[in-house]
Amino acid sequence: MRQALVVVALLAGTVSALAQGQRFRYAEPIRPNAPYDGKFTFVRLRYGPPTQYAMQRIPWSHDYPTGERHFMQIMNEVTLLAPHIEETNIHALNDPELFRHPVAYMAEPGFWTLTETEAASFRAYLQKGGFVIFDDFAENRG
């Protein structure tokens, strides 16, 4: 009986460890940006090199696209905003398309470094009234 309990405990631990490992290896393809139509669209700021996928190990893409969907569902329920719920946009800090969106979101900015071009563009975005939600501002853990 004791051996059976040990085997069950080891199996449960192994399955749990594998599940946690999969969580951090899981890559989500980045969907194309929603075409601009004037309707409120969630905008996530990308920093660092462009990539075709998002995953937990890429700080700016933490919780993509689930976070966007949940936030927009809440906004749809508690406001008259009527935002895009399934569609989302990802823009670099120096992307001119960012200026079409009044609110942007940045995940894990503790890992963020700016080039001079990005800093100038981001400053211009903020000076023109852009608003940024910073989430999970931890120190650079690297």
C-alpha angles and dihedrals in degrees: 000000000000091000090051091053091049091050092048091048092049092048092048091049092048093049091048092049092048091049091051091047091051090052090063096041096048112114122199117202112239110244122223115268117265112256112254112260101154092259117125110269128183109247121199118195116230121206128182125028119343116261136186095223141041128220140159091263091061101075100209091052097053109147094002121189099359094063092054094050094048094047093048092047089054091047090050092052099045102035141041090238095110093202129186103273105185098030122076138173132223117198134177116234091254096046109120089214089070089074090067091065121068096200129045134177129220123192124203098000090175086083093048124115124177134217117215090255092051091047092052093047094045091048090052090049091053094043090054090056102272114155124209129199110209115202130194098001101193127159117266103279095196 
